[in-house]
Amino acid sequence: LGADCTWSDTCGVTSQGVDSTALRIKEALASAPVHRFFGSVAFKYQRPEANPPMAAALAFNAGFIPTTSGSATGSAPQVEKIGSMAAALPTKVLAVASGITPANVAAFVPYIRYFLVSTGISKSFHEFDATLVKELAARIRA
């Protein structure tokens, strides 16, 4: 579709392996080598993941950017979980998609390359808070 990246809450990868959905996504990505695909693993609203680092490694090996979250929208993941997932990857590529705010982002910067943020920098469901956006960006850069 010409998009430079996409994201799926269900990419077909768990620590148990990859399923046919993941294989179809991997195949589609082969024809778009610069496309970034954020594949959610050990993610909110999925079945509890027994081995988040293994899920992250399998997603990475499929060509996905492993993307994780806290337990719910607006809930930050545990730093220990993020650290263990990042350690399972050969490069800094992990993404997080919940609970990041200007107040807590510094703890995650060593492990996370991509921050998919909304709730923590928003005035409402449809409107970002420009001050919080700037503050978050500044703390990530620092």
Buried (B, 14 or more C-beta within 10 A) or exposed (E): EEEEEBBBBBBBBBBEEBEEBBEEBBEEBEEBEEBBBBBBBBBBEBEEBEBBBBBBBBBBBBBBBBBBBBBEEBEBBEEEBBBBBBEBBEEEBBBBBBBBBBEEBEBBEEBBBBBBBEEBBBEEEEEBBEEBBEBBBEBBEE
